[in-house]
Amino acid sequence: QSVLTQPPSVSGAPGQRVTISCTGSSSNIGAGYDVHWYQQLPGTAPKLLIYGNSNRPSGVPDRFSGSKSGTSASLAITGLQAEDEADYCCQSYDSSLSGSVFGGGTKLTVL
Amino acid sequence: EVQLVESGGGLVQPGGSLRLSCAASGFSFSSYAMHWVRQAPGKGLEYVSAISSNGGSTYYANSVKGRFTISRDNSKNTLYLQMGSLRAEDMAVYYCAREDPAPWAFDIWGQGTMVTVSS
């Protein structure tokens, strides 16, 4: 059971918009700690996609965006492409654990 | 090229020990906090351990506290994870990662090294 809760899977057709939610609590996201998002293609290491809730590292397309409100955060992907098919995972800091926590991950399928 | 390369994984019996290494190149290793994250087969990411840039502060997830030790040698640009009293549930791919550009965000990851715990 992950501290941050994500849907196990989402799907969308090419060109569509999908969102992935990440629900935490008052000791992590709700406490104001930043949320980061990672993309993990099959058999590869995670790649930082969004940091500090809504910032994109250099090289990440602006089709990817992040937001945070209350005890939850969301990752939105617009103009879905086949290459976006991957696992997506959120991360934050938890004050009760005094360390980082990850969501369980969401598998995105491009139909 | 900025790069992290893990090594040291392998097969170990329950109760055994193993030391993982993570060699950094292409950046000023001593300026960054470093972390270990693991991923069991078919499962999500699990946070393991952290160490500050100068090695003075460390953090461990409850699941490994007292059994694992994180350390670094800034003169060798290398991060370590000494793992002891290994259990079946420790079996995973272990990744090292660099913290940047925000607190607890990891912008550079190694390719991972597999640790198998089995008799």
Boltz contact constraints between the chains, C-beta under 6 A:
constraints:
  - contact:
      token1: [A, 34]
      token2: [B, 102]
      max_distance: 6.0
  - contact:
      token1: [A, 36]
      token2: [B, 105]
      max_distance: 6.0
  - contact:
      token1: [A, 45]
      token2: [B, 95]
      max_distance: 6.0
  - contact:
      token1: [A, 45]
      token2: [B, 109]
      max_distance: 6.0
  - contact:
      token1: [A, 45]
      token2: [B, 111]
      max_distance: 6.0
  - contact:
      token1: [A, 45]
      token2: [B, 112]
      max_distance: 6.0
  - contact:
      token1: [A, 46]
      token2: [B, 109]
      max_distance: 6.0
  - contact:
      token1: [A, 48]
      token2: [B, 107]
      max_distance: 6.0
  - contact:
      token1: [A, 51]
      token2: [B, 102]
      max_distance: 6.0
  - contact:
      token1: [A, 51]
      token2: [B, 105]
      max_distance: 6.0
  - contact:
      token1: [A, 52]
      token2: [B, 102]
      max_distance: 6.0
  - contact:
      token1: [A, 89]
      token2: [B, 45]
      max_distance: 6.0
  - contact:
      token1: [A, 93]
      token2: [B, 104]
      max_distance: 6.0
  - contact:
      token1: [A, 99]
      token2: [B, 59]
      max_distance: 6.0
  - contact:
      token1: [A, 100]
      token2: [B, 47]
      max_distance: 6.0
  - contact:
      token1: [A, 100]
      token2: [B, 104]
      max_distance: 6.0
  - contact:
      token1: [A, 102]
      token2: [B, 45]
      max_distance: 6.0
  - contact:
      token1: [A, 104]
      token2: [B, 44]
      max_distance: 6.0
  - contact:
      token1: [A, 105]
      token2: [B, 44]
      max_distance: 6.0
